[in-house]
Amino acid sequence: MLRLNHSPEKHGDIFQVINHYHGEIVDLHDNRITIAFNGTPDRIETILSLLEHFGIIDVVRSGIAVMKKHENNNFTNDSATRE
């Protein structure tokens, strides 16, 4: 997740990077925009290098997160099975 300086002049260029790398706008307020990205460390480094000249204020990196798949992939909704 990162926070950038934002101005109307930079709007199109910033949104082009967001769309290309499937980022998600978390907050847009006055002259600041907060964006979440996910991907490999190399991909995140590429995104940061593309956005660096816009004025990165903060960067937060969570690291790698993994969730084990359910073995038989038969997911049920608990509330539906109780009825």
Stockholm file with secondary structure:
# STOCKHOLM 1.0

chainA/1-83         MLRLNHSPEKHGDIFQVINHYHGEIVDLHDNRITIAFNGTPDRIETILSLLEHFGIIDVVRSGIAVMKKHENNNFTNDSATRE
#=GR chainA/1-83 SS CEEEECCTTTHHHHHHHHHHTTCEEEEEETTEEEEECCSCHHHHHHHHHHHGGGTEEEECCCCCCCCCCCSSCCCCCHHHHHC
#=GC SS_cons        CEEEECCTTTHHHHHHHHHHTTCEEEEEETTEEEEECCSCHHHHHHHHHHHGGGTEEEECCCCCCCCCCCSSCCCCCHHHHHC
//
